[in-house]
Amino acid sequence: MRRYVYILLFLAILATPFLLRRAVTRGQPSVQSARDAVRLVVVTPHNQDIRREFAWAFSDWHQRRFGKLVAIDYRVPGGTNDIKRQLEHHYRGYQRSGGEPVAAFDVAWGGGDYFFAVELQPSDGLAILQPMDLDPKLLAEAFPQPTLAGVKLYDQPKPEPGQPARPKWVGTCLSSFGIVYNPDVFQSLGLAAPTGWHDLTHEKLFGLVALADPTHSGSASVAYMMVVQRAMADAEEELLKRRPGLRKLPQPEREKEVSYREAIAAGWRRGIGELLLIAANAQYFTDSAQQVPNDVGNGEAAAGMAIDFYGRVYEQTVGLSRCRFVSPAGATAITPDPVAILAGAKGEQLAVATRFVQFLLSREGQLLWIKKPGTPGGPRERALRRPPVRRDVYADRTDWTDNVDPFTEARGFNQRAEWTVLMGDTRMFWTAAWVDGREPLRRACARIRQVPNEARRKELTAALAEVPVTLADVEAYRAARRQKEAAKDPAVEEWKVRQRIEWGKRFRDHYESVAARAIGD
């Protein structure tokens, strides 16, 4: 009998590799069909779950309609700033040589509307995105309203007479930004659950806040800008209450008023000061925004700032006692996360890239974002937990992972284009203050926390938040940068580095000054 047991065990060992291979390849195309698949190269910051689920779904959709599978070759060089640098480097080479550009990738997908609407737009004649020929009926179905609380859901160029619009980017899903926190850690610290950005400045969170580096993460930059814009909106509203006559003026006329400009500048500085206090509590500045909820869920950080779906995915993964996401009421933006076709894509690659965009805007592609895994039309393995951009799919929320509706929730506050345009240049000041000056900032905070008198600690903390930078400084830097880039100044990059170093010193001097005042106590 024992001999038969050994034989059965031996046969089981022999069969295991074949069973594993069958399990791994279940639902995947055969070797022959995969060899015949069309290849589409997509550069993206999206996580593995999104990449995998959409690769499967699009390939199936494409085979049903066009008779061929599609093998998506994803490239993930890092965050949006890393992608931007790679794309600019690639296309600059063709610009200098005067040759026709060849696409390094076919499609850019994900990274936020600021990335597509501002950072990937033509600069010095450098075209990175190409207009898309999309079915006007599909655009009308996907975007019956062109904006959401004032934010564009897709690119809206002025069409040629008698021609349909050819947008350079379209939103594919929606994002908001908020706080991820660990309830167990907050309870151990004796802190109530956070509800707004200011809660991340609490002195008990010193060294316990996880943040992403704004020079690498575009999504983190948008979250930081929401803190600033909320303060600017508050300052605007305070002024309009004092001077109700200003409400009647068109925005361009209102902006000419000295009192209005002063109020907005004061709000901007208050917002930057609050961000500084949040940064002072930072445990680190990671290159990847996805690291933030991971460390919060693991208990390595108490809280952090993150995109909504990062937080919701980790809620589901580790449980609500270890990770929760909260969106600060009236203090976050709801923005589209776009897709675009890159310059130089042509022929079959252009056709497949266009179909990929069409799939993302279809009801089938839209429901993949929000439905539960294994349900009809849902993902195969992992929930993606992102709100669709098409309003009509919200009519039936059967099998949805989250009962959300940004179209009804997005009222009042949202990001403002005229303020958001400064975000790219504000990054230099953020990094000079937080990343380059991290150690002096931490030392100043540590000294302040050692002051025994609570009223004095609050006074010193307020002094620390009086940042040595103004909105006028950012506007002057932006104007100088644009002038140098327009003139094709070969030393512009060196100038940027020099500016960052100089501002880094100004912030360090500020921290040391406040720290010296704390030592005297």
N, C-alpha and C positions, 0 to 999 in steps of 0.2 A: 504493500500500500504506500509505504514511504517513497518507493521508487517512482510511483505514478505522480505523487505530489511534486517531486523534483522535476519530473518531465513537464508537468503543467506550468510550474514556475519558470522553467527555461523557455517554454513557448511564449509565456506572457512577456518575458523580457525581450524576446525577439520581436514581438508584435508591437511593443510600446512605441518605438519611433514612428511606425506607420500610422498608429492611432493618433499620436500627437500631431503629425503632419496633416492628417485629415481634419483635425479640430482647428488647427491654425488657419488652414486654407479654406475652411468652410465659408461659402458665400463669396469667395474671390474668383476671378475669372481663371479659366484654364491657361496653361502655359502658352498654348497656341494663340488664344484670343488676346492674352496680354501682350504678346509679341506684335499683334496687329493693331494695338491700341494707339490712338493719337496722343501725342505728348503735349501737355500744357504746362508752362513754367510760371509759377505764381510766387511772388515775393510777398511775405506777410509776417506780421508779429503775432498772429493768432496762435493759440495753444494747440497742443496735439489733438485733443478731442474734437475741436472745431475742424481742424485740417482733415482728420481721418473721416469724420461723418460726412462732410461735404464732398470729399473725394469719392466715396462709395456712391452717394446719392446722385451726384452729377454724372458719373460714368454710366450708371443705370439709366438715367433720364436720357442721356445722349445716345445710348445704344437703342433705346426704344424709338427715338425720333429720327436718328440719322444712321443707324445700323453699325455704329462703331463705338467701342469702349474708349474711354479717355483715361490716360494715366497722368495724374497731376504730380508734377515734380515741384514740391514746395521748397523754397529757399527761405531760411530764417536767420538772417545775419545779426539780428538783435532787435532793439526797439526802433521806433520810427526815425529817430535821429541817425541811427546807424544805417537804416535803409536809405534815408535821404542822401547821406554822404556817399554811399555806394552808387546810387543812381546818378548823382551829379558828376562823380568822377568818371563814370562810364560815358555819359553823353557829352561831357566837356571834351573828351578826346575826339569825337566826331565833329564837334563844333570848331575846334582848332584846326582840324585837317580840312574842313570844308566838305567832308563827305556826307553822304546820306546816312542817317543813324540806323543802326541795327539794334533791335531790342535785346537787352541783356536778359530780360524776363518778358513774358507776354502780358502779365496782369499784376497790378499792385492791389492788395486786398487787406483792409483793416488798418487801424491806426488813428481813427478819429477825423472829424471833418476839418479841423484846423490844418492837419497834415496835408490833406488833399486840396482844400480851398485856398491855402496860403503858401505852404512850404513847397508843394510840387507844381506850383503855377510858373509860367514862363518868367525867367529872370535873365536879363542881358541877352535876350534872344535864344535862351536855352529852353527847348520844348521837351518836357518829360512825358506828358500825357497827350494822348490824341483824342479828338472828338469821336464819340461813339454813334454808330448808326443803329439806334434802337427803334423798335416798333412804336410809333406814337400812341397806339392803342394801349400797349403795355405800360408806357409811362403814365398815361391818364388813369389807368386802373390802379397802378402802384402809388401814384401821388395825386389824388384828387385835390389835395391842398399842398401848395409848394413849400409851406413852412410849418413849423411846430413851435408855438410860442415865440415867433419871430426868428427862429433859426431855420435856415434853408435845409431842406431834406435832400436836395440834389442840385447840381450845377445848372444855372439858368441863363445861358448865353442868349444874346439877341439873335434870332435866326435870320438867315438870308431871306429876302422877299420870295414868297412862294415855296420855301423849303421848310422841312420840319426841324425842330430844335435838335442840336447835336451836343448833349452834355458831355463834359470831360470826366465827370464822376457822378455816381448816384449812391445814395444811402442804401444799405442792405439790412441793417438792424439798428436798434437804438441803444444808447448807453447813458447811464447817469453815474454820478460819483458820490462816494460817501465814506463812512468810517466802518472798518472791520475791527471788532474788539473781542477779547476773550472774557466771557462772563466770570469764569472761575478766578482769573487773575484779578479782575476788577473787584470781585467780592473780597479776595484776600487783602487787597489794598484799602478796603473800606470806601470804595468809590461807587457812586451811582452809575448806571449805564449812560454812556455818552449820547447826547441828542444833537449836538452842534459842534462846529469846528473848534469853538473856544474851549470845549472840554478837553481837547488834546494838549492844552497849555498847562494843565494842572501840575503842580510841583511834584506830586507823588508819582507822576509818569516819567520823571527824569531818567533817561537811558532805556526807556521801555517802549518807545514809539518807533515803528518800522516805516521807513519812507523810501521812495524811489528817487534816483538821481534825475533831475529835470533835464540834464544834458543828454540822457539816453532814452528816457521814457516820455513820449508825447502825451500819453494818457495821464501820467502823474502831473505833468505841467498844466493840463486842463483843470485837474482837481485843485491844484494850488491857485490857479487863476480864479477859481470860483470863490475862494476865501477873499481874495482882493476885490472881485467884482461885487460881492455881497456888501462889503464895506463901502464901496463906491455908490452902490444903489441906495444904501442907508443914508449916506451923506446927501445924495441928490434929493431923496424924499424929505429929509429934514429941511433943506433949503426951500423946496417947493411949498412946504407947509408954512414957512415964514413969509414966502413971497409967492402967493398963489397966482399972481399975474404971469409968472414965468411959464406956467402950464399951458397958457394959450399960445405961446410962441412955437413955431416950428423948430425942430431940433437944431438945425444949422444956425438959426437966429439965437436960440438959447445958449449955444456954445460960445457965442461972441461976448456974452455977458461976463464981466470980470468976476462977479460974485459966484457965478456958476462954475467957472473954471477953477476958482480957488476952493470951492466946496468939493469938487471931484478930486482935485489934487490932495486935499486933506484926507478924503476917504481912502484914496489909493495908499497913502502913507500909513494909515491905520491898519489897512488890510495887510500890507507888507510887514508891519510890526507884529501882527498876530501870527503870521506865518513864521516869522523869526522865532517866536516863543515856542511854536510847535517844533520847528527845526532844532531848537535848543534841547528838546527832550528826545531827539532822535538817537536810536541805538546804532543806526547805520544809514547809508544812502546806497541802495542796491541798484545795479544796472537793469534789473528785471522787475517790473511792477508785479509780476506774478508771485514773486518771492514774499511779498508783504503778507497776504492772507495765509500763506503756508506757515510762516513763522508765528503769526498770531494763533493759528489753530494748534500749533505744536507747543504753545505756551512760552516760546522764546521771546515773544514781544507781547505787550498788553493790548496794543491797538495800532492802527495804521490807516492810511488813506488809500482807497482802491476803487476800481471800477465795480459797478454793481454786480455783474455776473461772476467776477472773481470771488467776491464775498459769498454769493449765493451757492456757488459750487462747493466752496469749502464748508459752508454750513451743512450741506448735505453729506459731505465726505466725513467730517469729524464729529458732527453733532452740535446742537445748539448750545450746549453747556461750554463748548470750547471755542466756538466762532459764530459771531452774529454780524450781520450787515445792517447798518442804519443809514438812511439818506437824510441829511439835515433838512428839516422843513424849510422851504423857501430859500434855500441856500445852495442849491446844486443845479447843474445844467442837465438837460436832456438833449442829446445830440445824436446825429446819425453817424454810423460807422460805414464808410464808403468802400467802393470798388472802382477801379479805373483800368483802362487798357493803355499800355505804355507805347510811346512813340517807337516806330520801327517795326512793330508787329504787322505782318502782312500775309497775304495768301491764306493758306489753310489755318495757320496759327491765329490770324486775325478773326477768321470765321469761328473757330472754336472758342476764342476768347470772348467774342460777342455772345455766343450761346451760353457761356458760363455766366455772364452778366444777366442774360435773360432768365436763366435758371434761378439765380439768386433772387430775382424780383418776382418770380412766379409764386403762386400760392403754395406749390409743393416745396419750393426752396424756403419760403418764409416760415412755414409751419415747422420745419426742421429745427429752427432756433429754439422753440418754446415747448414742444410736445414731449411727453414722457417717453423714455426708451421702450422699444418693443410695442408701442401702440401704432395703429395705422397711420402712416405718414410720419412717424416719429423716428428718432435716431436708433441705430442698431444697439449701441452699447451704453453711451453716456449722455445724460441730459446736458444741454448746452445753456439753458436758462438765460436767454437773451430776448428782449421784446422785439417782435418783428417791426419793420418800418411801414408795412402796408396796413392801412387802417381797417380795411374791409375784413381782414382775417380775425379781428377782435370780436366779431359778431357771434362766433361759436368758439368757446374756450374749452371744449371737451378734451380731456386728457392733457391739459396744460400743466406744466410744472409750477407755474406761478400765476396767480390771478391778478395780473397787472394790466393797466391801460394808461400808458403815458399820454395819450391824446386827451384824456379827461383830467389826469393828474398835473399836466404841464400848464399851470396857470400862474400868472404873476411873474416871478423871477425866472430868468434864463440868461444865458450869456449874451452879451451885446457885441456885435461885430466891431463897432468903433473902439471898444475897449480891448477886445480879444486880439486885435491886430498888433498890440504891443507885446503880446506874450513871448514871441520869439526873441525879442531883444531884452526882455526882463529876465530871461534865463541866465544871461551873463551875470547879472547882479545877484540872482539867487545863488548861483554856484560860487561866486566870489564870497558871499556872506556865509553860506552854510557848509559847502564842501571844502573850499580852500581855507576858510576860517573856522573849521569845526572844533579844533582843540582849544583855541582861545575862547570860543563861545561856550564850550562845556566848562572850562575853568571858571569863567565869569558866573555861570549858573550855579556851579558848585559852591562858589564863595557866597553868593546871594543866599543860598539855602542854609548856610551856616549861621546867618544872622539870626539871633534869637527873637528879636522883636518882629511880630507878624506885620505890623503896619509899615515898618521900615523895609521889610522884604518886598512888600507890594510896591512901595515907592521905587525901590531899586529895579524891580522887574519892569515897571512902567518906563523907567529910564532906559533900560536895555532895549525895549521895544521902540524907542524913538530912533529909528534907523537913520543912518547918515546918508540917505539917498532920497531924492524927490522924483515925482513924476516928470518934472522938467529935465532931470538928469537922463532919464530913460529916453525921452523924446529927442534930446540932443544927441545921445549916442546913436539912436536909430537914424536920424538925419545924416550924421557924419558917415555912418556905415553905408547907407544907400548911395551917398555921393561918391564915396571911394569905389564902391562896386560898379556904379554906372560909369566911372572914369577908367575902369579896369586897372585900378591901382595894384601893381604886383605885390605891394607890401601890405595889402589889406588884412591878410591872415595874421601877419606879425603884429599889426596894429591892434587887432582884436585881443591877442594874447596879452599885449602890453596893457590894454585897458582893463582886462580882468585882473592882472597883477596889481595895478594901481588901486582898483576898487577893493581888492582883497585886503590890501594894507589899510585902507580907510576903515573897513569893518573891524579889522583886528585892533586898530587903535581905539575904536569905539568900545569894544569888549573890554580891553585892558583898562580903559578909563573907568568904566562902571565897576569892574572888579576891584580896582584900587579904592573906590568909594566904599565898597562892601568890607574890605579889610579894615578900614578905619572904624567900623562898628564892632 
